[in-house]
Amino acid sequence: MSVETFADRIVLGVNGVEQRDHDAAACLVVNGDIVAAAEQERFSRRKKSFDEPPHDAIRFCIESSGIEPGQIEAITVGWQKGNATTQTILPSEYRGDRTDLIPVYRYDHHRSHAASV
């Protein structure tokens, strides 16, 4: 799915969701605008947040933006590798008893770096 497809949506972008990952972080994009972003290391005080999922960063993004978790329409990951799912990415208090899983889209890592600038 192309980035343009997400222009009018609420998207949670994450990094560090696979085992042995580093630089865990999250951002929340609403209609193409970044409304919240945070690195996990700011909460855990562990430099690079090696092998640590970005759950605190996700909490910060959701709570500071005023967005309800049920409004998130897609989750994006800047890696094509791995098998993280909605269940492993979103902290349990935000999944609730949702039966409809938020789709997870994966993108080429280097293209993700390029898109971020």
C-alpha positions, 0 to 999 in steps of 0.5 A, a space after each residue: 500500500 502506498 503512503 498516499 493511501 494513508 493521507 486521510 487516515 489515522 495511522 500508528 507508525 512504529 519501530 522496534 517491534 521485533 525481537 532483537 530490534 533497537 531504537 523503538 519508537 512510535 508516532 501517530 499521524 492523523 490525516 497526514 499530520 504528525 500529532 504525537 511522536 516519542 522514542 521508547 528510551 525516553 520512558 525506559 531510560 535505556 539508550 537505544 531501547 534494545 530488544 524493548 517494544 515501544 509500548 510506552 511510546 505508543 501509550 504516550 502517542 495515543 494519550 497525548 493526541 486524544 485519539 481513541 485506540 479504536 480510531 487507529 486504522 492502520 499500523 506501519 512498520 519500517 521493516 519488511 522483516 518479522 512477524 509482529 502483529 496487532 496483538 504484539 505491537 499494541 499494548 493490551 489495554 488498547 486492544 481490549 476485546 477488538 475482534 477486528 485487527 488493525 492491519 499492519 503494513 510493512 515498508 522497506 527500511 531504507 525507503 522509510 528513512 528516506 520518507 522520514 526526511 
